């Protein structure tokens, strides 16, 4: 009987851990992007503009959305993207929220920023989809106390966040 109880307890622990690491997928039709997110984060509803969604749960939140170049953050060159300008604007936005940048990565078509304040960490990824004249945003906020968990999850989330097509679709034709 002790072995049966021990086996049941072990199975329950394995299932609980597997469920804690389960992912769901969100796909956005307007901007044709996708992201996988931890399934304990509850979708809060698509925005009225259809550009993205917020997910929340257990003190954390994940926000994804897209926009076309006429709404560029940098505004220096309204009809073209400059990843360096966008990166610096991202740092400014992080600082304005009271976060201190800790790690950054700047590539040809995307950047990432990880920053913290006293109690929370934010991870930002911005992707430029140059042929479609759009950019995609991912923001993940989580309590510093959950750092170990999120350090395992963020690479999965970040790698899954991508433009889902090989050609431009959706509202792209209206913004060329």
C-alpha positions, 0 to 999 in steps of 0.5 A: 500500500505504501508503494501505491501511495508513493507512486500516486504522489510521484505521478501527481508531482510529475503532472503538476510540473508538466502542467506548470510548463504547459504552453498555449499559442496565440495567433494574430490574424491582422498582423500575422504573428504568433507567440506561445505563452504559459497556459496559466496566463489567461487571455484578457481579450483581443484589442478592439483594433485587432492588433494584439492581446494581453495575458495575465495570471499569478502576478505576471502579464504578457502583452503582444501587438503589432503596428504599421510603419506610419506609427513608428516609435522613432518618428525620425523617418516615418516611412522606413524602419531604423532598428537602432532608433527603435532600440533607443526608443525602447530603452527610453520607454523602459526608463520612463516606466521606472525600470533599469535595463540590465541586458540587451541584444540588438540584431538586424531585424529585432532587439530585446531588453531585460530590465528591473525595478525593485519588485518586477522584471520586464522583458521586451522584444521588438521585431521589424518585418521590413517587407511588410512595413510593420513591427511586432511587440512582446512585453512580459512583466513578472515578479522578481521572486519568480525569476528562476521560473521565467528565466526558463520560460522566456527563451521559449516565449521569445523564440516562438514570437515571430511573423507567421508568414513568408509573404505580407498578408492582412491589412498590409495592402492598406498601408503601403 
